[in-house]
Amino acid sequence: METSPTPAPKKIQRSAQDKVIEAYINDSKKFLKVATEDPEVRPILEAHGYDDEEFTLGNDLAKAAGRAFEGRAAGMGNQKLTGATLGAAIKAARSDYSAFREVARAAFPADADRTSLSLKGDVPDDTGRFITLAETSYGAAGKDPFKTKLTKRGYPVSRLSGLLEKLDDLTSTGGEQDQAQGGAIDDTSERDAAYAALKEFMKELKGTARGALKGKNGLLAKLEL
């Protein structure tokens, strides 16, 4: 009997507003690059007051909007990691750590080594304490005198880094739905404020450029105006 293939996980669909904002930020960065660096466009805009200070401000606003957008996207991702999803992630992290402990204990039976690798005793039931313990173990495993042997046993630094990243995801999630929602709201407010500031700057810059370059269709085309 044939089994149906496991469906691929659905990608989180971003809202239309997110796509518009992301596109606007990217277009603004592209516009500012041309306006700042093009040897024909730059002098004309400078004659209308767009000097180094103005362009630095514009680029800073674009970068701030980009960071705020990425932070908001990350916050929304963390918001998804709650409830059953969070429980599954914690279970997987515990399973990863349990396997690591077995291998590491076999590789380093000496009491002093196990102490250095935080392998003695039981794994705490408390998630926060478990994460701290696992981070300590993985961190020590990636350093001498344990690194070489554990690399041979299937735990190179690259794999340990991946395991640590998973623990970081659990830590940043916070484990509480209300915390995740609150963080997402804060991230959205920050993104919207940065986006508004960038739009205000770009609206004036583009309007000035249209007037300053009127009739110069080749230069307007460079700016996609």
Disulfide bonds with the S-S distance in Angstrom:
none
